[in-house]
Amino acid sequence: MRASGFQLEDLFQSKSLSAIKSLLAQGETLYLVSQVVREFWNVCTRPLANNGLGMTIQEASEEMERLEAILPFLPDTPMTYTHWRELVARHSVRGVQVHDANLVAAMLANEITHLLTFNVADFQRFSEIIVASPNQGVN
């Protein structure tokens, strides 16, 4: 992945790719959901100075096309909202954490049980899913 001439070769990328390859080799199916797509686009097109990747719209679109070619997309359903509404009330979700709740809601609506993320702490409140980190390895 390139961002305005900047080669991404950091530890997070290496661990992410290793975890993804391991899961795919084990026959696991990985999915794209709307919340992840929006956050991916945000990071890709945000300037480097603002902790983004500084990609052009064309570069971000090409990255999305690569992801879409290998990962099935699960759109939000009416149940996504139903789950989200219940989650934010039950878990007292505030502020930007509503986006995490939306991801969990999409997972529940599509019967996805496991989430791989570096932000494990942000999802610990949601007992409805199993959360793992690429830092822990995947088995």
C-alpha positions as CSV (number, residue, x, y, z in Angstrom):
1,M,0.0,0.0,0.0
2,R,1.4,3.4,-1.0
3,A,0.4,6.8,0.3
4,S,1.7,9.8,-1.6
5,G,5.1,8.2,-2.1
6,F,5.2,7.0,1.5
7,Q,5.8,3.2,1.8
8,L,3.9,1.7,4.7
9,E,6.2,-0.7,6.4
10,D,5.4,-0.4,10.1
11,L,4.8,-2.9,12.8
12,F,1.1,-2.6,12.7
13,Q,0.9,-3.4,9.0
14,S,3.2,-6.4,9.3
15,K,1.2,-7.8,12.2
16,S,-2.1,-7.1,10.5
17,L,-1.0,-8.8,7.3
18,S,0.4,-11.8,9.2
19,A,-2.9,-12.2,11.1
20,I,-5.0,-11.8,8.0
21,K,-2.9,-14.3,6.0
22,S,-3.1,-16.8,8.9
23,L,-6.9,-16.5,9.2
24,L,-7.4,-16.9,5.5
25,A,-5.0,-19.9,5.5
26,Q,-7.2,-21.5,8.2
27,G,-10.2,-21.1,5.9
28,E,-11.8,-18.3,7.9
29,T,-13.9,-15.8,5.9
30,L,-13.2,-12.2,6.6
31,Y,-15.7,-9.5,5.8
32,L,-16.1,-5.8,4.9
33,V,-18.9,-4.0,6.6
34,S,-20.0,-0.4,6.0
35,Q,-18.4,1.0,9.2
36,V,-15.0,-0.5,8.3
37,V,-15.2,0.8,4.8
38,R,-16.0,4.3,6.0
39,E,-13.2,4.3,8.5
40,F,-10.8,2.9,5.9
41,W,-11.7,5.6,3.4
42,N,-11.3,8.2,6.2
43,V,-7.8,7.1,7.1
44,C,-6.7,6.7,3.4
45,T,-7.8,10.2,2.4
46,R,-6.9,12.1,5.5
47,P,-3.6,14.1,5.2
48,L,-0.4,12.6,6.6
49,A,-0.2,15.6,8.9
50,N,-3.5,14.6,10.5
51,N,-2.5,10.9,11.1
52,G,-3.8,9.7,7.7
53,L,-2.2,8.1,4.7
54,G,-2.5,11.1,2.4
55,M,-3.9,9.1,-0.5
56,T,-5.6,10.8,-3.4
57,I,-9.2,9.8,-4.1
58,Q,-7.9,7.6,-7.0
59,E,-5.4,5.8,-4.8
60,A,-8.0,5.2,-2.0
61,S,-10.5,3.9,-4.6
62,E,-7.9,1.5,-6.0
63,E,-7.2,0.2,-2.5
64,M,-10.9,-0.3,-1.9
65,E,-11.2,-2.2,-5.2
66,R,-8.4,-4.5,-4.1
67,L,-10.1,-5.2,-0.8
68,E,-13.5,-5.7,-2.5
69,A,-11.9,-8.2,-4.8
70,I,-10.9,-10.5,-1.9
71,L,-13.4,-9.8,0.9
72,P,-17.1,-10.1,0.7
73,F,-19.1,-7.0,1.6
74,L,-22.0,-7.3,4.1
75,P,-24.3,-4.2,3.9
76,D,-26.1,-2.8,6.9
77,T,-29.6,-4.1,7.3
78,P,-32.5,-2.8,9.4
79,M,-31.3,-5.1,12.1
80,T,-28.0,-3.2,12.3
81,Y,-29.9,-0.2,13.6
82,T,-31.9,-2.3,16.0
83,H,-28.8,-3.9,17.4
84,W,-26.9,-0.5,17.5
85,R,-29.8,1.2,19.4
86,E,-29.8,-1.6,22.0
87,L,-26.0,-1.7,22.4
88,V,-25.6,2.0,23.0
89,A,-28.3,2.0,25.7
90,R,-27.2,-1.2,27.4
91,H,-23.5,-0.4,27.4
92,S,-23.8,3.3,28.1
93,V,-21.9,4.2,24.9
94,R,-20.9,7.8,24.5
95,G,-19.2,10.1,22.0
96,V,-17.0,8.6,19.2
97,Q,-17.5,5.1,20.7
98,V,-20.8,5.0,18.9
99,H,-18.8,4.0,15.8
100,D,-17.5,0.9,17.7
101,A,-21.0,0.0,18.7
102,N,-22.1,0.4,15.1
103,L,-19.4,-2.1,14.0
104,V,-20.6,-4.6,16.7
105,A,-24.2,-4.0,15.6
106,A,-23.3,-4.9,12.0
107,M,-21.5,-8.0,13.2
108,L,-24.5,-9.1,15.2
109,A,-26.9,-8.4,12.3
110,N,-24.8,-10.6,10.1
111,E,-24.0,-13.3,12.7
112,I,-20.3,-12.5,12.8
113,T,-18.8,-13.5,16.2
114,H,-15.1,-12.5,16.0
115,L,-13.4,-9.2,15.6
116,L,-9.7,-8.7,14.9
117,T,-8.5,-5.3,16.1
118,F,-5.6,-3.5,17.7
119,N,-8.2,-1.6,19.8
120,V,-9.2,-4.5,22.0
121,A,-9.9,-2.2,24.9
122,D,-12.6,-0.3,22.9
123,F,-14.6,-3.5,22.4
124,Q,-14.2,-5.3,25.8
125,R,-17.6,-4.0,27.0
126,F,-19.3,-5.9,24.2
127,S,-19.7,-9.4,25.6
128,E,-21.7,-10.3,22.5
129,I,-18.5,-10.7,20.4
130,I,-15.1,-12.3,20.8
131,V,-12.3,-9.8,20.3
132,A,-8.7,-10.7,19.3
133,S,-5.6,-8.6,18.5
134,P,-3.0,-9.2,15.8
135,N,-0.5,-8.6,18.7
136,Q,-1.8,-11.8,20.3
137,G,-1.5,-13.9,17.2
138,V,-4.3,-15.8,15.8
139,N,-4.9,-19.6,16.1
